[in-house]
Amino acid sequence: MTWGWMQIGEVLELGIAKPKRFEWATYHPHFHRDRDVNNVVYVASRDLNLDGNTGISGAGAFSYFSVNLQLTAPTAQRPSIWRLPAWLYPTDKQKPLTYHANLERWRRIGS
């Protein structure tokens, strides 16, 4: 299920050092973990930017559930297995939705 959206504006690598300009986020559990290179916090961009279109907050939550907003495939064993609309399939002209740019992670089912 999709609870909301977030476009990543910055990645805080907390395994290196705790960034002082983000002291407002020190309540976050990741700020209290042992140093680990994989310990990161994602900070949303101020505005959502899709192909130059802006005007929507960089992060937010949907106020209702709809099957149309659900990314997890109905028969998936794990929530990380998604069913996406065909227009989101990455191509030479279309960037992937997430950081998964490796096309081997994607497969097309149907047309």
Buried (B, 14 or more C-beta within 10 A) or exposed (E): EBEEBBBEBEEBEBBEEBBEEBEEBEEEEBBEEEEEEEBBBEBBBEBBBEEEEEEEBBBEEEEEEEEEEEBBBEEEEEEEEBEEEEEBBBEEEEEBEEEEEEEEEBEEEEE
